[in-house]
Structures are given as structure tokens and as C-alpha cells.
Amino acid sequence: MDDINNLILPNAHNYFYSLGWMQPIHIDGYIYTREASRHAASGGHIPVGPGNEIVGDMRIKYTFAPCTDVTVVAQQMENPNKGLSPYTFRQWNPENTHAEMGEDNGSSTDASCPTSCICCFVVEKCFKTLFQETVDEIQVNSVSASDVFEGMKKSNECSTTAFRYFAWFLNVFGHYLLFSPIIALLKWIPLVGSLLAGAFAAAAFLFSLVWGSFLHVSVLGVAWIFYRPLYGALLFTSAVICFGIMFYPRPDSEIEPVPAPVPATS
């Protein structure tokens, strides 16, 4: 509580005041503030804080590193609101280090899709939140730069692999759900409904597993062609081969002719 009042609030007040926001207040471990123009447009009688939110209010939660030696991977910037320190840190984007303090350097999670499609908006927000293009890392004790980046690389690889498997599961499960209305209808058939529904559900699962995996590998192969050309080409080729095997017609020589019926003799 003392850290919030003595360290954070003075700097936060100067920063938000320079941006045209109201004086922030600290309630229950959060800092609340509101844009001054929005407060005036709402009549100026709605206080800032929990239970009185209006569209555009901001709630901030701070976390503190322990008071000991730490290793920070971020971009050091001159603090425009001097406060207690002439310098501060922000998320580091190696490809955009010249952005001014307060400008977006790639750390924003706001959707930039020009269309008003809700699907594009949700997907873009999720990916920008989960896979940010900036670095903002702090570790306790003194750690070498190589160890820090190696740990971040392994963490990123683990999360990426988990996301791929999760996407594959959703692909297969989503295709299976397409058949759920038919499975439910089959259960209404007297006597043999459960048997037919079970058989159809097994067939639907196998189809969803094969078809969903094919689509997943195809999309993964096309995406990897730009980033990992060799792996992408191999994945896409294997997907095309599987597709050809599934739908390749049998040669005429392998189709056994059906003998013509022999007319009965008297």
C-alpha cells in the first residue's frame, strides 16, 4: 500500500494528466482512471472506481519484483515525466526502437483489421495477446543474456507446440460436431437406434480424424513454406499424397465384373 501511494501514484498521476486523463485513484490493489473528456461527456457526476465504470475507463494492476538483484530485458527510455527516476523501461521491439515514449512500438493488442468482421477481430486480438512481438522479461538474480534468451526461446517453443496441438484438436472435434445432429436423430429409431448411432459416431470420428488432420497439415505446410521452406514443402507434399490416396479411383482392371444373370431354362 505504501509503495503504491509513494512510488506509483505520483508517476501515474503525472503520466495520465499529460494524456488528458483524470487523477488516478487506488482501490483494492487496482488503479482506476478515466479520460477527462469522457468524464465531462457523462455529466461529471459518475465517480471513478469499481461499480461506476463507463465505456473507456482504465483499470491498472501493478506487480513488483522483489527487492534484490534482477535481470531485465527491455528497452530503457528517458522518463518524460521525470518523477522519482529520470529513466524507465518499456517493452522492447528490436525492429522499432525509435518510437517515442507513449507511441505504439508493436506492443499494442488493439485490432487493426480494416473490416468489421467479429471473427477477424477476435482472432487478431487473441494472437496479439498470446504472441506479442515485443520483449519484456524480468528474472530474479543476475542471469547472463544467453541464458535469458535461451529460456525465452524454449518457453516460446513449448507454447507454440501446445497451440498447434490445441488447434489440431479443435479442427478434428469441430468436424465431429458437424455430425452430432445426425447422431442424435439416429438415436430416436426404435430398437436399433443406439446401435446405428454408435456405428455412425465411430465412422464420423474416423472421418473427422482423417479429414481434420489433413486440413491441419495442409494449412501448416502452406504457412511454413514462407518461414521454413523445407518443412513446409514436406508437410504440404505429404498432405497432397494423403489426399490423393483417399480419393484416388481404382483402376478398371481391379474392379471385378459382375456376371450377368443366367436365364432360366425350361
C-alpha positions as CSV (number, residue, x, y, z in Angstrom):
1,M,0.0,0.0,0.0
2,D,2.8,2.4,0.9
3,D,4.6,1.5,-2.3
4,I,1.5,2.3,-4.4
5,N,1.0,5.7,-2.7
6,N,4.6,6.8,-2.6
7,L,6.0,5.4,-5.8
8,I,3.3,4.5,-8.4
9,L,0.6,7.1,-7.9
10,P,2.7,10.3,-8.3
11,N,4.2,9.0,-11.5
12,A,0.9,7.7,-12.7
13,H,-0.8,11.0,-12.0
14,N,1.8,12.9,-14.0
15,Y,1.6,10.5,-16.9
16,F,-2.2,10.3,-17.2
17,Y,-2.5,14.1,-16.6
18,S,-0.2,14.7,-19.6
19,L,-2.5,12.5,-21.7
20,G,-5.7,14.2,-20.7
21,W,-6.9,11.7,-18.1
22,M,-8.2,12.2,-14.7
23,Q,-6.2,11.8,-11.5
24,P,-5.9,8.0,-10.8
25,I,-7.2,6.5,-7.6
26,H,-6.1,3.3,-5.8
27,I,-8.8,0.9,-4.7
28,D,-8.3,-2.8,-3.7
29,G,-5.0,-3.2,-5.4
30,Y,-6.0,-1.6,-8.6
31,I,-5.5,1.9,-10.0
32,Y,-8.6,3.4,-11.8
33,T,-8.7,6.4,-14.1
34,R,-10.9,7.9,-16.8
35,E,-10.4,10.1,-19.8
36,A,-11.3,13.7,-18.8
37,S,-13.4,14.3,-21.9
38,R,-15.4,11.1,-21.3
39,H,-16.0,12.1,-17.7
40,A,-17.3,15.5,-18.8
41,A,-19.5,13.9,-21.5
42,S,-21.1,11.7,-18.9
43,G,-22.2,14.7,-16.9
44,G,-19.2,14.7,-14.5
45,H,-21.3,13.1,-11.7
46,I,-20.2,9.5,-12.0
47,P,-17.2,8.8,-9.8
48,V,-14.2,6.8,-10.9
49,G,-13.9,3.3,-9.4
50,P,-15.5,-0.1,-9.2
51,G,-19.2,-0.2,-9.7
52,N,-19.2,3.1,-11.6
53,E,-17.5,2.0,-14.8
54,I,-18.3,3.6,-18.1
55,V,-17.1,2.7,-21.5
56,G,-13.4,3.7,-21.9
57,D,-12.4,3.5,-18.2
58,M,-9.0,2.1,-17.4
59,R,-8.1,-0.3,-14.6
60,I,-4.4,-1.0,-13.9
61,K,-2.8,-3.6,-11.8
62,Y,0.9,-3.4,-10.8
63,T,3.2,-6.2,-9.7
64,F,6.5,-5.6,-8.0
65,A,9.8,-7.5,-8.4
66,P,11.5,-8.5,-5.1
67,C,14.0,-6.0,-3.8
68,T,17.1,-7.9,-4.9
69,D,19.4,-8.3,-7.9
70,V,17.3,-8.8,-11.1
71,T,17.9,-9.2,-14.8
72,V,15.8,-7.1,-17.1
73,V,15.3,-7.5,-20.8
74,A,13.5,-4.4,-22.0
75,Q,14.2,-1.0,-23.7
76,Q,15.5,1.7,-21.4
77,M,13.8,5.1,-22.2
78,E,14.1,8.6,-20.8
79,N,11.2,9.2,-18.5
80,P,9.1,12.1,-19.9
81,N,7.5,12.6,-16.5
82,K,10.7,12.5,-14.6
83,G,9.1,11.8,-11.2
84,L,11.4,9.8,-9.0
85,S,13.6,8.4,-11.8
86,P,14.9,10.1,-15.0
87,Y,14.7,6.7,-16.8
88,T,12.2,4.0,-17.2
89,F,11.6,0.8,-19.2
90,R,9.1,-0.3,-21.8
91,Q,8.6,-3.4,-23.9
92,W,11.4,-3.9,-26.4
93,N,10.8,-4.3,-30.1
94,P,14.2,-4.7,-31.9
95,E,12.6,-3.6,-35.2
96,N,11.1,-0.4,-33.8
97,T,13.4,1.1,-31.2
98,H,12.9,4.7,-32.4
99,A,9.2,5.0,-31.4
100,E,8.7,7.8,-28.9
101,M,7.6,7.0,-25.4
102,G,3.9,6.5,-25.4
103,E,3.7,5.6,-29.0
104,D,2.9,2.0,-30.1
105,N,6.1,0.1,-30.8
106,G,4.3,-3.2,-31.6
107,S,3.2,-3.9,-28.0
108,S,-0.4,-2.8,-28.6
109,T,-3.1,-5.5,-28.6
110,D,-5.6,-3.4,-30.4
111,A,-7.1,-5.0,-33.6
112,S,-6.1,-3.3,-36.8
113,C,-8.2,-5.3,-39.2
114,P,-9.9,-2.9,-41.6
115,T,-13.0,-5.0,-41.9
116,S,-15.7,-5.2,-39.2
117,C,-15.8,-9.0,-39.1
118,I,-16.2,-10.2,-35.5
119,C,-14.2,-13.4,-36.3
120,C,-11.2,-11.4,-37.6
121,F,-11.4,-9.1,-34.6
122,V,-11.4,-12.0,-32.0
123,V,-8.6,-13.9,-33.8
124,E,-6.4,-10.9,-34.2
125,K,-6.9,-9.9,-30.5
126,C,-6.1,-13.4,-29.3
127,F,-2.9,-13.7,-31.4
128,K,-1.7,-10.2,-30.5
129,T,-2.2,-11.0,-26.8
130,L,-0.7,-14.5,-26.8
131,F,2.2,-13.9,-29.3
132,Q,3.4,-10.4,-28.8
133,E,6.2,-9.0,-31.0
134,T,8.0,-7.3,-28.1
135,V,10.2,-8.5,-25.2
136,D,9.5,-7.6,-21.6
137,E,11.3,-10.0,-19.3
138,I,12.5,-9.8,-15.7
139,Q,14.2,-12.6,-13.8
140,V,15.4,-12.7,-10.2
141,N,19.2,-12.7,-9.7
142,S,21.9,-12.0,-12.2
143,V,21.5,-14.1,-15.3
144,S,23.6,-14.0,-18.5
145,A,21.9,-12.7,-21.7
146,S,22.4,-16.0,-23.4
147,D,20.6,-17.9,-20.6
148,V,17.8,-15.4,-20.6
149,F,17.2,-15.6,-24.3
150,E,17.6,-19.4,-24.4
151,G,14.9,-19.8,-21.7
152,M,12.6,-17.4,-23.5
153,K,13.2,-19.4,-26.7
154,K,12.3,-22.7,-25.0
155,S,9.2,-21.2,-23.4
156,N,8.1,-19.9,-26.8
157,E,8.7,-23.2,-28.5
158,C,6.6,-25.0,-25.8
159,S,3.7,-22.6,-26.1
160,T,3.8,-22.8,-29.9
161,T,3.8,-26.6,-29.9
162,A,0.9,-26.7,-27.4
163,F,-1.0,-24.2,-29.5
164,R,-0.6,-26.3,-32.6
165,Y,-1.9,-29.5,-30.9
166,F,-4.8,-27.5,-29.5
167,A,-5.6,-26.2,-32.9
168,W,-5.5,-29.7,-34.4
169,F,-7.8,-30.9,-31.6
170,L,-10.3,-28.1,-32.3
171,N,-10.2,-28.9,-36.0
172,V,-11.0,-32.6,-35.5
173,F,-13.5,-32.0,-32.8
174,G,-15.3,-29.3,-34.8
175,H,-15.7,-31.6,-37.8
176,Y,-17.1,-34.3,-35.5
177,L,-19.7,-31.9,-34.1
178,L,-21.0,-31.4,-37.6
179,F,-22.4,-34.9,-37.4
180,S,-23.9,-34.6,-34.0
181,P,-27.4,-33.7,-35.2
182,I,-27.5,-36.9,-37.4
183,I,-26.2,-39.0,-34.5
184,A,-29.0,-37.5,-32.2
185,L,-31.6,-38.3,-34.9
186,L,-30.5,-41.9,-35.3
187,K,-31.0,-42.5,-31.5
188,W,-34.7,-41.9,-32.0
189,I,-35.1,-45.0,-34.2
190,P,-36.7,-47.7,-32.1
191,L,-34.8,-50.9,-31.1
192,V,-31.7,-50.3,-33.3
193,G,-31.3,-46.5,-32.7
194,S,-28.5,-46.8,-30.2
195,L,-26.6,-49.3,-32.4
196,L,-26.9,-47.2,-35.5
197,A,-25.9,-44.0,-33.7
198,G,-22.9,-45.7,-32.2
199,A,-21.7,-47.1,-35.6
200,F,-22.3,-43.7,-37.3
201,A,-20.5,-41.9,-34.4
202,A,-17.4,-44.2,-34.9
203,A,-17.5,-43.6,-38.7
204,A,-17.9,-39.8,-38.1
205,F,-14.9,-39.8,-35.7
206,L,-12.7,-41.6,-38.1
207,F,-13.7,-39.3,-40.9
208,S,-13.1,-36.2,-38.7
209,L,-9.8,-37.5,-37.6
210,V,-8.5,-38.1,-41.1
211,W,-10.1,-35.0,-42.7
212,G,-9.3,-32.7,-39.9
213,S,-5.7,-33.9,-39.7
214,F,-5.4,-33.4,-43.5
215,L,-6.6,-29.8,-43.3
216,H,-4.4,-29.1,-40.3
217,V,-1.3,-30.4,-42.0
218,S,-2.2,-28.6,-45.3
219,V,-2.6,-25.2,-43.6
220,L,0.6,-25.8,-41.5
221,G,2.5,-26.7,-44.7
222,V,1.4,-23.6,-46.6
223,A,2.2,-21.4,-43.6
224,W,5.7,-22.9,-43.2
225,I,6.6,-22.5,-46.8
226,F,7.3,-18.9,-46.0
227,Y,9.2,-19.4,-42.8
228,R,10.6,-23.0,-43.0
229,P,10.5,-23.8,-46.7
230,L,11.9,-27.4,-46.4
231,Y,9.5,-28.4,-43.6
232,G,6.6,-26.6,-45.3
233,A,7.2,-28.4,-48.6
234,L,7.4,-31.8,-46.9
235,L,4.2,-31.2,-44.9
236,F,2.3,-29.9,-47.9
237,T,3.6,-32.8,-50.1
238,S,2.6,-35.4,-47.5
239,A,-0.9,-33.8,-47.3
240,V,-1.3,-33.9,-51.0
241,I,-0.3,-37.6,-51.1
242,C,-2.8,-38.4,-48.4
243,F,-5.5,-36.6,-50.2
244,G,-4.6,-38.5,-53.4
245,I,-4.7,-41.8,-51.6
246,M,-8.1,-41.1,-50.1
247,F,-9.7,-40.1,-53.4
248,Y,-7.7,-41.9,-56.0
249,P,-10.0,-44.1,-58.1
250,R,-9.4,-47.8,-58.5
251,P,-8.2,-48.9,-61.9
252,D,-10.7,-50.6,-64.1
253,S,-8.6,-53.8,-64.1
254,E,-9.1,-54.1,-60.3
255,I,-12.9,-53.8,-60.5
256,E,-14.3,-57.3,-60.8
257,P,-17.0,-57.5,-63.4
258,V,-20.4,-58.6,-62.2
259,P,-21.5,-61.7,-64.0
260,A,-24.7,-61.4,-66.0
261,P,-27.7,-63.4,-64.7
262,V,-28.2,-66.7,-66.5
263,P,-31.7,-67.0,-67.9
264,A,-33.7,-70.0,-66.5
265,T,-34.2,-72.8,-68.9
266,S,-37.4,-74.9,-69.0
